């Protein structure tokens, strides 16, 4: 097992465009909300309904899972 590196962690406040750039370099990222681990996102999640809704409706922000 490998330790979690900084490149695998993003804030739940990270913009969708920044998240997509990160996922083009890494297969997954963990999301943190303050001091807490909030979840993780994979490249497959980019095709999820929440992300499609963001682009279709022009929602101003998106938070990690």
N, C-alpha and C positions, 0 to 999 in steps of 0.2 A: 504494500500500500504506500502511496506517495502522499506527502503533505500537500495541503491546499496552498497554492501560490497566489500572489496578488493578482496575477493576470486572469485568474479564474473567479474573481470576486468583483461584483458591481453593486452599486447602491440601488435600492428600489426606486430612487429618484432619477436614475439614468435615463436619458432620452432614448426614444426608440431608435433613432438613427445611430446613436453611439452604441447601443446594444447590438444592432445589426452589424456594425463595423467590427465589434469585438467577436461576434459569432462567426464572422468570416475568417477569423484567425484561430479560434478555439472551438472545439466541438460542443462545449457547454460552459456556462458560467453560473456561479452561485449568486443569489441576490441577498443583500443584507439590508435590514431596516434598523438604523441605529446600531446598537450592539448585538442585535438578534439576527440569526440566519432566517431568512424569510422563505427561501425556496431555491429552485434552480431553473434555468432556461436552456433549452437545446435549440439547435438550428431548425429542427422540425417544428418547434413552437412558433416560428415566424409565420408559418402558414395557418396558424390557429385563428379562430373566429375573432378573438379580441384584437389581434393585430390587423386582420382584414378590415374590421370595423373602424379602427383608428384611421386607416388610409381612406376608406370610403366616406366616412363622416367628418374627417378632419378634426378629430378630437385633439385638444391641446396637449394632453399629457397621457402617459401610460406608465403604470407601475408594474414591477415584476410580480410573479405569482407568490 
